């Protein structure tokens, strides 16, 4: 609910309140925390004189310009026609309105109410800030739009999507850094002075620095979470100064950035979202609900995802139709539901040196075409999926030979050939339209139920748009990408899209507006996946995390892990398989059939249950518990990653999320590498608080293959009357 009262603007979510003081010409954040009545506005008034420059460094402004005595980085940095960078945005108006949607940018849907605050600068620039609340979670969404109401161009050097000033210093920052095969590793830092920066400049949200961050107040009692609906270059800064305030800015990366806004033109930022909670899990709970209810397409919000088999690690490029059909038949016999043809199906693609851009099936591999093969797969009772990489082009391709100018490059410089491929210039409308036609033809032929949309290199050789708009290329590229995805989404509404970016390098809310799930990491090693998936799940729900059971030894790390433990870890998201079923023993195939049967039985809970982490960020302990809405059922996965003597005392675990006055029967999934588990009954109070012993993994799990393997077990909890 949003309301105006006593010259205050109140944004109420189910459990929080944000109060903005509108009495002065500057909008001031007077309160943000647990929900309070709007009548309390009379007790939180701040004494502020906008003309006293000494006050400008002390007060928590909703939006700041530059050069007017505040001395902190503001949300807006513009260059005027006289060359100066001064701006001072004062509140012009605040009113309820409909939440604007921009067709070429990702937007949260089903928001309850929106307020528009309009700020004006005497130089002619106006800022429209749209703040929207959700009625089913505590997330608030911000979008900023700059409008040039003057008669001369304005040059935008920084325009953040959100500015939030917090009281105090010494905040602990949780960020999600990493690299390929080690994405979203939770990192903590305490900031007492200076500026912390979390940014990407590679044309993607990146594996290095995910846009999501969390802040914990110096006393540990308040948590704030932030994220951005954007898939390209981004930047979040946390600035701590001597005046006992901490400022958060999040939005587009402003390094080497300048965009010209002509008279009566405008520039729109991506949406940012933020949340307040009393404990860290509150951030996770609210961000999960936000993604499921307001980011992912409504038609896929709670639609159960099929268990698939992907061909990549089975054969890589070395396959033909007969090999794939043999794998598909085996998959169908074990209970799998979808068959995905990965890289290598199209012309010129027997390795990673050519073919990208030519989305026509290789007649040597598919004599009757990809559509005919898809029907053969469906005849086995399986749905059909296909891999594409539409944003890329190989120099050895018909597309490149016809249109070399469509590849992204800087004149007079040889291009950087990452992964033996170039990026297509999606900032150009003709390129977007051509790729739309090519994919439209492919989808019409094979009618895919699932599309894996890959992106295996990052932006180099970035061209200049024009002499005035330096550094704005990424913005136009992402809008071109979103336009392409949105048109395909509209034309093929029943097709599920999975985003992939050399693994999990584009795991962000922007892509989730157009793809219902994301490949979490190319690293499928169970041990490494525990940490990757745990970090990812702190902001993104398990219903969007693709997690596969792969081969042992693992193809990325060489580690050996039992089939049962690989499956347990893969249950932490949308489970599937990526290994050669034809090379497995009868015993292994029987185990996989049992795994699939188990996953189907608890699929809805595993994919959409309320997620609770267990033993957060511990070195050798990992786990999670997913609980049904009515708290009558739960599934928990517990794992350890250090090998000890079987005579060492086992770890004890404390579950989360159970109703304490319920009694639960605790049983374990039967696994070939573990002893039989004797079920027992216990109260939710004991299970939540007692740190009970749920089995000695080290004594019963076969970990002789490799010291780096994982010992794990899945438990099922059912309420008893």
N, C-alpha and C positions, 0 to 999 in steps of 0.2 A: 504494500500500500504506500502511496505517495500523497502527502498532504502539506499544505501551507498553514502555518499557525504562528501568530505573534512575530511576524517577520522572519520566521525560520522555515526552511525547507526540510521536511522529514522524509527519509526513505526507509520504510520498514520492510524487512523480510520476516519470515516466521520467527527467527530468534535474535535478530540484530536490528540496530537502528543507526542510521547516518543522519546527523543533523548539520545543516549548512546555514550559517548566519548570513542573512541577506540585508541586514540593516545598513551596512556601509556600502560603498561603491564596489569594494572587493568582496567576493564570496570567500568566507572563511569556514574551514571545517571545525565546527565547535565540538562535535562528539562523534565517535564511531566505536561501537562496542555492543554489549548485550542490549536487548530490546528495552526501551524505556517508553513511557507515555509521551505523546507530543506535548502535553501540558507542562512537562518538565523543561520545556524550552526557556521558560522565564528564569530558571536557575542556572543556565549554562551560558549566559551572555558574557561576551568578552569585551573588555574595554579597549577600543582600538581607534586610533586616529589615523586615517589613511594619508594625511598630509605630514605626519611625523615620520621621517625616514628611519628613525631608530626602531620603530615598531615593525618595519617591513622585514626584518630578519628574524623576528620572533614568532610571528603568527603563521598558522597553518593555512596557507592559501589553497584554494581549489584549482587555480590556474595562474601562472606567473609568466610575465614577459621577461624583458632584459633591460639592464642599464638604469634601473630606477631605485637603487639602493638596497635591493634584497640580497645580492651577492651569493645566491645559490643558483644552480642551473634551473632555469624555468622550463615549463612544457613547450614554450614558444620562443623560437629565435628566428626573427625575420630581418631582412635587409631592405631598408627603405630606398627610394629612388635617389635620395641625397647621400647614400652610402652609409648612413648610420644604422645601428642595430638596436636602437632604443624602441621599446614598446611598453605600454601600460594598459592592460586590459581590465576595464571596469564593467560591472554588471549592468546590462541594459534592460534585460527582461528575464523572467523565469515563468514557464507555463507548462502545463500538461499537454502532451501531444502523442500522436501515434509514433511508434518506433520506426524510423526510416530504414528501409532495406535497399541495398545497392546490389544490383543483379550481378555485377562483376567482382564482388567482394564477399567473403564468408560472413555470415551473420547468424547469431543465435536466434532461434525461433521460439514462439509460444511464451514470450515475456509478458508479465502481468501489466505493468504500467511503465510509462516513460515520461520524464520531465526534460525539457530543453532549457538550458541556461545560455543566454546570449550575452557575450562580452564584446565590447567595442574599444578600439584604440583610435585616438584622434588622427592617426595616419591613414585611416580608411579600412583597415583590416577588422573583420569581425570573426569571432569564434563562436561556433555553436557546439555546446557540449550536451550530448544526449546520455542521460543516466537512466537505466532500466533496472527494475527489480523482478525477481522470480517469486512466485507464490508457493513454490514447493521446495525451495532450498534457499540458503542464505547468500547466494551469489548476486552481486551487483555488476552490471555491464556498462562500460563507458565507451563512447565513440566521440571523436572530435573532428569537426569540419571547419576549415578556414574559408571564408568568403571575402573576396576583394570588392569592397563597396566604393573604392576610390577610382580615380581616373588614370592612375599610373600602375605599372606592374609591381607586384610584390614578390620578393624572392625568399622562399622558405628554406631555412637551413636546419631547422629542427621543429617538429610538431609531434609531440608525444600523444599517445592515446589516453594516458592517465597520469595525473599528478596527485600524489597522496602524501601529505605531511603528517608524520607521527610524532608524538611527544616523547622526548627522552633520547638517550644515546646508549650505545652498548648492545644493540640488537644482534642476535644470532641469526645468521643467514643460512638457509638450506638451499643449495642449488644442485643441478643435475648435469654435471660435466661428464666427459668421456671421450670416446673415439670409436672408430669402426671396431665392432666385435666386443665393445665394452661401453655401451651406451648408458646414459642416465644413472651414473654412479652418484649416489647421494653424498654431498660434501657439506661440511658445516664450517662457518667462520664467524667470529665475533668482531664487529666493527665499532670501534670507539672513536675513531677520527678518520677522515678521508672519504674516499669514494670507492665502492665496490661496483664492478661492471660485469654484467653477464650479457654477451653479445655474439652474434654470428655475422660474418661478412662473406659468405661463400654461396649466396644465392639459394640457401635452404636454411630451415630452422636449425639443422645440423646435429650431428652426433656429439659435437664438442660442447655445446652449451644449449640445452633445451630452454625454451622461453619461460618455463615455469620456475618460480622461486617462492620460498616461504620465509617469513620473519617471525622471530620470537622476541617478545619484549624483554628488557633487561631483568625484570623481576620474574620472568618465566610464566606469567599468568595470562598473556595474550598472544594469540597467533594470527598472522595475516598471510593469506595466500594470493598470488598473482599469476596470471597467464594471459596469453595473447592469441587472438584468432588470426594467425598469420603464418605463412610457410616459407617466407624469404628472410632477408636480412633483418635482424631485430636487435634491440638493445634495451636492457633494463639497468638502471643505475640506482644505487642506494647511497645517498650522500649524508654524512654525519658531520655536523658543524658544532662550533663552540657554544651556540645558543640553545643547546639542549633540544634540538629538533633533528629529525631524520626524514629526508625526502626520498620518495620512491618515484621514479619516472620510468614508464615502459611504453614502447612503441617501435617505430621504424628506426633502424640504425642511422644515426645522423652523421657518421664519419664520411667526409668528402661528399656531403649531400647538399644539393641545391635544386629546387624546383621553382620555376617561374609560374606565378598565378596572375593571369592577365586581368584587366579591369572587368568586374562582374563575373569573373570565373571563380572556381572553388577547388579545394584540395581536401580529400577525405582520408582520414586515418583508419587503420583496422580497429576492430573492437578489442578492448581489453576487459578482463573480468577479474574481480577480486572478492575476497571473502574474509570475514572475521570469525574466529572460534576460540574457545577457552582452552582447548588442547589440540595438539597436532592432528589427531585423528579426525577432528571436526573439519579440518581442511579437506582431508581425503574424502570423507563422507559427502560433503557438499559438492566438491568438484566432480566426483563420480556421478552424483545425481544430475548435475548440470550437463555433463556430457551425454548421458543417456536420455535426458528429457528435453534438452534444448540445443544440442549440437548435431548429433546423428539424425539422419532422416527419420521422420515419424514412422514410416512404414517398416523401418528396420530397428526401431528403438528397442523392442523386446522380442524380436524375431530370432528364434534359436538358429545358430550357425551350424552348418553341416560339418561333419568330420571328413576331411579330405585327405587324399594322397597326392603329393606333388612329385613330378618326375625328375626334378633337378638332381638331387643327390643319388638318384637311382642310376641315371645314365649320363648326366651332363649333356653334352652335345651329341653323343654317340647313340642315336636311336633312329628307328623308323617306325612306321605304323604298326608292324607286327610285334615289335618289342613292346610298344606302348600298350597295345591291346592285351598282350599276355599279362602285363602288370595290372591293367584295369580289371581283367577277369579275376585275378588273385585278390585284388582289393575288394571287389564285390562279394567274393566268397567269405571274406572275413568280417563283413558288415560295414565297410566304409561307404560313404554316401556321395562323394564327389571326386572326379578325376581331373587333375590340372596338368596341362601340357606347359612346361616351362620353356625357357629360352632354347632356341635351336630349330623351331618349326618352320621358319620362313626362308625365302630365297637368299642364298649367299651366306647362310649362317651355320657353318660347320665348326666355327670357333668364334672368338670375340673380335675378329678383325673386320667383319663386313656385315652387310645386310640391313643394318638398322635404318628404318625409314620405309623399307619395302615390305609392307604388311600383307604379303601374298604367300600362301603355303608353298613349300618346296615340293614340286611334283615327284621328285625322287624319293621323298619320305612319305608323301601322302598322294598317291596316284589319282585318287578321286576327289581331292580337295579337302580342306579342313572341315567344311560343312558335313561332308559324308562321314569323316572320321568321328565328328561330334555325335552324329546319329548312332554310330556303332557303339560309342560309349554309353549313350542313353539307353540303348537296347539291353545293356547289361544291368540296368536299374540304377545307374549312376548319373548324377548331374555333371555338367561339363564346364571346365574353367580353362582359361588361357592366359599366358604371360605376354605383356607388351611393354615397350619402353618408348612411348610416343614423343618424348621431348628431345630425343637424341637422333643423330644421323651418323652413319659410317661414310667415310670418304669413298669406300668401295661399295657403292649402292647406286641404284638407278635414280633415287631421289636427289642425291648429291650431284650426280652428273648432270641432271636437268636443272637444278637450282643451287649451285654452290654459294650464291649470295644469301641463301636462307640460313646458313650456318653462322653462329655468333663468332665474330672475330673483329679485331682492330686493324684498320688499314695499314699496310706496309710492314706488319709484324707477322711472323709465322705463328700459327695457332698452337696452343698447348693441347696436346693430344692425350688427355687423361683416358686411361682404359681403351685407347685406340678409337676414340669417338669424339665427336663434337656436339655441342648443344645447338638446337634449333632456336631461332630468334622468335620466340612466342610474343615478343612485344609488337610484332608486325601482324596486322589483321589478316593478310593474305596467307601467312603461314598457319595461323590458327584455323582458318577456314579450310585450307587444304588438308590438314591433319584430321579435321572433323569429317571431311568426306571420306578419307581413307579408312578411318576407324568405323564410320557408319557402314561402309561396304563390308568390312570384316565382320562386324557384329551381326549384320543382316544374314551373312552366310552361315555362321556357326552358332548363332543365338546363345552366347555364353551366359551361364547362370552366375559366373564369377569371373572377374577380371583382376589379375595382379598387375598393377600399374607401377613399373619400376623406374628408377632414376639413379643411375650408377656413377655419375660424376658431377662435379660442381662447377660453378661459374668462374671462368677465367675469360680473358680477352673481352671484357665487358665494353660494349661500344658506348659512345656519347650520343645522347638523344639530340641535343643541339647545344649551341654555345651557352645558353642560359640555364638549361636544365642538366646540370652536371651531377652525376650520381643518382639520378632518378630512374635509371634503367630497370633495376630490380623490381621496383614498384610496378612498372608497366609489364614486365615479364610475368610476375605473379598474377596480375589481373588477366593476362592472356591465358595463363594456365587455368585459372578459375572459370573463365568463360568457356573454354574447351570442355572442362569437366562438367560444368552445370548443364551444358547443352546435351552431352551424352547421358547425363543422369536423367534429364527430362524425357529424352527419346527412348531410353531403355530403363524404365523405372523399377523393373523387377531384377535387374542385374546388380549383384553385390560387388562393390569395388574394394579392393585391398591395396592400400598405398604401400610402396616399398621404396627405399632410397638407399641403395647400397646397404641394406639392412634397415636400421631404425634411425636414419639421419634426417627424416622428415616426419617425426612423430609429434604432431602439433594439432591444435584445435582447428586451424585453418583447413588442413587436409581432411580432418574428420567431418567437416561439413559436406564433403564430397565423396568420401570413402568411409565405409562403415566399419572398417577395421584396418590395422596397420601391422606390417611385419615388424616384430619387436627388435630383432637383431639377426644378422647372418650367423652369428655364433649360436649354435644349438647345443653346445656342451652343457649338460645339466648343471654342473657345478657353477659355471659362469652365469648361466641363465637365472639361477636363484637371485643373484645380486641385481642383474639387469631388470628382471621382472619386478623385484621388490621396489627398486627405485622408480620404475615406470608407474607402478600401481599407487604410488603416493599421490599422483595427480590424475591418472587416467584409469578408467575401470577395466576390469578383466574382460568385459564384453567387447573391447576393441583391440585386445592384445592377441596377436596370432602366435601360437606356441606349438612347435612340432617335435615329434619324436624322431630322432635321426639315428644314424648308424653308430656303432661302437667297434673300433676306436672312432672317436669323433673326427669328422673331416676338417674341422678348423683347428682343434687343439691337440688331437691325438690321444686324448684321455679315454680310458675305458670305463664305462658305467653300465650297470645292469639294465636290462630292458625295463624292469619294473620301476626302477628309480627314474629313468628317463621319462616314463609315462607320468609318474607322480608329479614331477616338476612341470610337465606340459599341461597338466590339469589346471595350472594357474591362469589360464586364459582360454582362448578358442583353440582347442586341441586338434592336431592333425598329425600326419606321418610324412616323412621325407627320407625314405630309405628303400632299398631294393627288396621288396617282399619276396621276390623269386629266389633270392639267395639265402633265405632264412630256413632254419630247420622246422620240422613239424611241431616241435615243442614250442618254439618261438612264435610260430603262427597261431597256435592254440592260445598262447598267452595274450597275443594281440587281440584275438577275437574276444577274449574275456575282458580286456581293457576297454574295447570299444563298447561292449555291452554295458559295462559299469558307467562309462561316460554318458551314454545315452540315457540311462536311468536317472542320473543326477545332473544332466546337461543344463536344465533351466537354472538350477541352483548355482552350478559352477560358473555359468556365464553371467547371470544377472542377480545373484544373491548379494546381500550387503557384505562388503569386503572388510575384514579386520586383519591387519598385520599382527604377527606374533613375534615377540622379541625383536623389536625394531632395531635395525642396523647393528646387529651383533656380528662378531667376526666369523664364528663357526656355526651359528644357529640361524635357521631361516624357517619361515612358515607363514601360513595364513589360515583364516577361518572364514567361510562364507555361510551366511545365515539367511534363512527365508524371512519374508516380510512378517509372517506371524510368529517367527522364532520357534517353530515346532520342529524344524529340521536344520541340520548344519553339516557341512563337510569341512574337515580340517586336514591340512597337509603340513607335516613337521619333518624337518630335515637337519642333518648335521654334515659338516664338511671336513672334519678332522678325524683322523684314525687314531684310536687309542686302544689300549689293552682291553680285552673283553672282561677283565676283572676290575676295570675302572667304573666307578659309580655312574649310572646313566644320567642324562640330563632330565630336568623336570621342566614342564611347560605349563603356561597359564593361557587358557583360551580367552577369547573376547567375544562380546556380542550376544551371549546367551541370556535368556530370561532367568533371573536368579531364583524365582519361585517355581520354576519347572524342574521336573526330574527327567534326565535324559539317559537313554540306553546308549552306551558307547561301544561300538564295534569297529573292526578294522577291515579294510579291503584285503581279501586274500591275495597274497603275493608269493610267488614261487621261491623267492630268496629270503623269506622271513618265516619264523615259527608261527604256529597257530596262535592267534590272539584270543584270550578269554574275555568275552564281553562283560561289562559291569554297568551298574546304574549309579548315577551321582546327580546331585543338584546342580543347577546352573550356577548357584552361588559358589560352590566348591570349585567347579571347573573354571569359572572366571577368575577366582581369587586364590586358589589353593596351590598352584604350581605342582600339580600331581604328576606322577611318573607314568608315562604312557608307553613304556616298552624300552628295552635296551637295544637300540639299533646296532650297536657295535657288536653285540654278542650274537645277533641273529641274522644280520644282513651279510651277504657274501661280498666282501670288499677286497678280496685277494687280488683282483685283476690290476688295480692301480691305486696308489696311495692318494691320488687326487680325486677319487670317485666320491659319490654322494651316498649317504644312507638316509632313507626316507620312508615314511609310511603315511597312508591316508586313512583317516578315521571318519566314521559316519555316526552322527548323533540324531536320535529320534526321541521326541517327547513321549514319556510314558504317563499314562493316566493312573 
